[in-house]
Amino acid sequence: MTVACAFGLAAALSVVVLGDESGYLTTEHQKMKLAAIESMWETEPAPASFTLFGIPDTKDRETHYAVHIPWVMGLIGTRSLDTPIEGINELVKSGKARIENGILAYEALGNIRQAMGTGTPDTADQATFEQYGNDLGYAYLLKRFVDDPSQATPAQIDQAANSLIPPVGTLFWSFRIMVGCGFLFIAVMATFFYLSTRRRLDSHRWLLHVAVWIIPLPWIAAEAGWIVAELGRQPWIIEGILPTALAVSSLGAGTLFLTITGFVALYTVLFIIEMGLMLAAIRKGPQPDNGPEMPVLGFRRVQGTMTPAE
């Protein structure tokens, strides 16, 4: 038990280190994801606080009953005390500007393609594309609302800008479930490690029941983490370059359904077999040791010397 707890505690603590690095990278490359995880609608002055609890309201764009821990989010997200974290509303505004720039790049790219078939592209179009080409992916967000992004109306541009917001409520709670499970694992492993090293675990048998009941939590924490990862990057397959709307598989719904059904059936059968084997082993219980007993040697005194007894 001591060895198991030592590895469990080391693993749980290592996840904290990896999570801290992931949070820092998210601040650099997925600003909207971080703001949605925190349900941070407005940009906070540095260092930003961490929202321990709250009820996100996506309609009114505010978080009700929020409980904040000062400085924590700023330290995790920026590793500094003077760098602000942009809020959702600010990111939507900047996204709208990048969509408008992307439309210019989209138009220039279309002109360049047409000109390449007949002659030399216009230098003005080339200059425009070089200036706004990095925002071309934002123009592709309009493909959900209009076939030709260059013909998008202001209302459609607003729709595309608001589509940059991932599901805030789901991200907010999934992240906290994941983090809560992680800190619970640290506490449980540390407690087991402390008691087992001092041979006091038998006097706290209720902890053994706790260990059994939390067996599903690592799976729940992992799934919550995948929800954060996958929903948090919406609407992008590649951040700022390729929207999910343009990366849809060409496979039909029937093919996907058949594949998923096959996987579910296969793993369900394996799960039933594994659980049956485990329950059979538990009912059988530990096997007695039927091997020959080792002789117990004693000593007797014979004429002033010690000799082994029979």
C-alpha positions in Angstrom: 0.0 0.0 0.0 2.9 2.4 0.8 4.4 1.8 -2.7 1.1 2.3 -4.4 0.3 5.5 -2.5 3.8 6.9 -3.3 3.3 6.4 -7.0 -0.3 7.7 -6.7 0.8 10.8 -4.9 3.7 11.5 -7.4 1.3 11.0 -10.3 -1.3 13.4 -8.8 1.3 16.1 -8.2 2.8 15.7 -11.6 -0.7 16.4 -13.1 -0.7 19.7 -11.3 2.6 20.6 -13.0 1.4 19.6 -16.4 -1.9 21.5 -15.9 0.0 24.6 -15.0 2.0 24.4 -18.2 -1.1 23.7 -20.2 -2.8 26.8 -18.7 0.1 29.0 -19.6 0.1 27.7 -23.2 -3.7 28.3 -23.4 -3.2 31.9 -22.5 -0.8 32.3 -25.4 -2.7 30.4 -28.1 -6.3 29.9 -27.0 -7.4 33.1 -25.3 -11.1 32.5 -25.8 -10.9 29.1 -24.3 -9.3 30.4 -21.1 -11.8 33.2 -20.8 -14.7 30.7 -21.2 -13.2 28.4 -18.6 -13.2 31.3 -16.2 -16.5 32.7 -17.4 -14.6 36.0 -17.7 -16.8 38.2 -19.7 -14.9 41.4 -19.2 -11.1 41.9 -19.1 -9.9 42.0 -15.5 -7.0 44.2 -14.4 -3.8 42.2 -13.7 -3.4 39.9 -11.9 -6.7 38.3 -12.7 -8.6 36.4 -10.1 -9.7 32.8 -10.2 -13.5 32.1 -10.1 -14.0 29.4 -7.5 -17.7 29.2 -8.0 -20.4 31.0 -10.0 -23.4 30.5 -12.4 -22.5 31.6 -15.9 -25.3 33.4 -17.8 -24.6 33.3 -21.5 -27.7 35.4 -22.3 -26.8 38.4 -20.2 -23.1 37.7 -20.4 -22.4 37.7 -16.7 -21.6 35.3 -13.9 -24.0 35.3 -11.0 -22.9 34.6 -7.4 -19.2 34.5 -8.4 -16.7 33.8 -5.7 -13.2 34.9 -6.7 -9.7 34.1 -5.4 -7.5 37.1 -6.1 -4.4 36.8 -8.3 -4.6 33.1 -8.8 -5.7 33.1 -12.5 -3.2 35.8 -13.4 -0.4 33.8 -11.9 -1.5 30.5 -13.5 -2.3 32.0 -16.9 0.4 34.6 -17.3 3.0 33.8 -14.6 3.1 37.5 -13.9 1.4 40.2 -11.8 1.1 42.8 -14.6 -0.4 41.0 -17.6 -4.2 41.1 -17.9 -6.3 38.3 -19.3 -8.7 39.4 -22.0 -12.4 38.8 -21.4 -14.9 37.2 -23.8 -16.5 40.5 -24.9 -13.1 42.0 -25.7 -12.1 38.9 -27.7 -15.4 39.0 -29.7 -14.6 42.6 -30.7 -11.1 41.7 -31.8 -12.5 38.7 -33.5 -14.9 40.8 -35.5 -12.1 43.1 -36.6 -10.1 40.0 -37.7 -13.1 38.7 -39.7 -13.3 42.0 -41.5 -9.6 41.9 -42.3 -10.0 38.2 -43.4 -12.7 39.3 -45.9 -10.2 41.6 -47.5 -7.7 38.8 -47.6 -10.3 36.4 -49.1 -11.2 38.9 -51.8 -7.5 39.5 -52.6 -6.8 35.8 -52.8 -9.7 35.3 -55.2 -8.4 38.1 -57.4 -4.9 36.6 -57.4 -6.2 33.1 -58.4 -8.2 34.6 -61.3 -5.2 36.7 -62.4 -2.8 33.7 -62.3 -4.9 32.0 -65.0 -4.6 34.9 -67.4 -1.5 36.8 -66.4 0.4 38.4 -63.5 -1.6 39.1 -60.3 -2.2 42.7 -59.4 0.5 44.0 -56.9 -2.3 45.7 -54.9 -4.0 42.4 -54.3 -0.7 40.8 -53.4 0.0 43.6 -50.9 -3.5 43.3 -49.4 -3.1 39.5 -49.0 0.3 39.9 -47.4 -1.1 42.4 -45.0 -4.3 40.6 -44.0 -3.4 37.0 -44.9 -3.0 35.9 -41.3 -6.7 36.6 -40.7 -7.9 34.6 -43.7 -9.1 31.8 -41.4 -11.5 34.2 -39.6 -13.2 34.9 -43.0 -13.9 31.2 -43.3 -16.0 31.4 -40.2 -18.6 33.1 -42.4 -19.0 29.9 -44.4 -21.5 28.8 -41.8 -23.7 31.7 -42.6 -23.0 32.7 -46.3 -21.5 30.9 -49.3 -19.3 33.8 -50.3 -17.6 35.5 -47.3 -17.0 38.6 -49.4 -20.8 39.1 -49.7 -21.4 38.8 -45.9 -23.7 41.4 -44.3 -22.9 43.2 -41.0 -25.4 40.9 -39.2 -23.6 37.8 -40.6 -20.3 39.2 -39.5 -21.7 39.7 -36.0 -22.9 36.1 -36.0 -19.5 34.8 -37.0 -17.9 36.9 -34.3 -20.2 35.5 -31.6 -19.6 32.0 -32.9 -16.1 32.4 -31.4 -17.6 31.9 -28.0 -17.6 28.2 -27.0 -20.2 26.7 -24.6 -19.2 28.7 -21.5 -21.3 26.9 -18.9 -20.2 23.4 -19.9 -16.5 24.5 -19.9 -16.8 26.3 -16.6 -18.2 23.3 -14.7 -16.2 20.6 -16.5 -13.0 22.4 -15.6 -13.9 22.6 -12.0 -14.9 19.0 -11.8 -11.6 18.0 -13.3 -9.6 20.3 -10.9 -11.7 19.3 -7.9 -11.0 15.6 -8.6 -7.3 16.3 -9.0 -7.0 18.0 -5.6 -9.1 15.2 -4.0 -6.6 12.6 -5.4 -3.7 14.5 -3.9 -5.4 14.6 -0.5 -6.4 11.0 -0.5 -3.0 9.7 -1.7 -1.2 11.9 0.8 -3.4 10.6 3.6 -2.9 7.0 2.6 0.8 7.5 2.2 1.2 9.1 5.7 -0.9 6.5 7.5 0.6 3.5 5.6 4.2 4.5 6.3 3.4 4.7 10.0 1.5 1.4 10.0 -1.7 3.1 11.1 -3.9 2.4 8.2 -5.7 -0.5 9.9 -7.1 1.9 12.5 -8.7 4.0 9.8 -10.7 1.3 7.8 -13.2 3.9 6.6 -10.5 5.2 4.3 -10.5 1.8 2.5 -14.1 2.4 1.8 -13.3 5.8 0.5 -10.7 4.3 -1.8 -13.3 2.0 -3.3 -15.9 4.7 -3.8 -13.5 7.1 -5.6 -12.5 4.4 -8.2 -14.7 6.1 -10.9 -13.4 9.6 -10.3 -10.2 9.3 -12.4 -12.3 8.3 -15.4 -14.7 11.2 -14.7 -11.8 13.6 -14.3 -10.3 12.4 -17.6 -13.6 12.8 -19.5 -14.1 16.3 -18.0 -10.6 17.2 -19.2 -11.5 16.0 -22.8 -14.6 18.1 -22.7 -12.6 21.1 -21.8 -10.0 20.4 -24.5 -12.5 19.7 -27.3 -15.3 22.2 -26.6 -12.8 24.8 -25.6 -11.2 25.0 -29.0 -14.5 25.5 -30.8 -15.1 26.8 -33.5 -11.6 25.9 -34.6 -9.9 22.7 -35.7 -6.7 24.8 -36.0 -6.8 28.0 -34.0 -7.3 31.0 -36.2 -6.8 29.0 -39.5 -9.3 26.2 -40.0 -12.9 26.3 -38.6 -14.7 23.1 -37.7 -17.4 23.9 -40.2 -14.8 23.3 -43.0 -13.4 20.2 -41.5 -16.4 18.0 -41.5 -15.8 14.4 -42.5 -17.2 13.2 -45.8 -18.4 10.0 -44.3 -22.1 9.5 -44.1 -24.1 9.3 -40.9 -24.8 5.6 -41.4 -21.1 4.7 -41.6 -20.3 6.7 -38.5 -23.2 5.1 -36.6 -22.1 1.6 -37.7 -18.5 2.2 -36.6 -19.5 3.6 -33.2 -22.0 0.8 -32.6 -19.2 -1.7 -33.4 -16.8 -0.2 -30.9 -19.5 0.1 -28.2 -20.5 -3.6 -28.7 -16.9 -4.8 -28.6 -15.9 -2.9 -25.5 -19.2 -3.8 -23.7 -18.4 -7.5 -24.3 -14.9 -7.0 -23.0 -16.2 -5.1 -20.0 -18.7 -7.9 -19.1 -16.0 -10.5 -19.4 -13.5 -8.6 -17.3 -16.1 -7.8 -14.5 -17.1 -11.5 -14.5 -13.5 -12.6 -14.0 -13.0 -10.1 -11.3 -16.1 -11.0 -9.4 -15.3 -14.7 -9.7 -11.8 -14.1 -8.2 -13.3 -12.0 -5.4 -15.9 -14.7 -4.5 -13.2 -17.3 -4.5 -11.0 -15.3 -2.1 -7.4 -15.8 -1.3 -6.0 -19.3 -1.6 -4.5 -21.0 1.5 -0.9 -21.9 1.5 -0.9 -25.7 1.4 2.9 -26.1 1.0 5.0 -27.9 3.6 5.7 -26.0 6.8 9.3 -25.1 7.5 10.7 -26.7 10.6 11.2 -24.4 13.6 14.7 -24.8 15.0 15.4 -24.5 18.7 18.5 -25.0 20.7 19.4 -27.1 23.8 22.4 -27.1 26.0 24.6 -30.2 25.8 27.6 -30.4 28.0 28.1 -26.6 28.0 27.5 -26.0 24.3 24.4 -25.0 22.3 23.2 -27.5 19.7 20.1 -27.5 17.5 17.2 -29.3 19.0 15.0 -31.8 17.0 
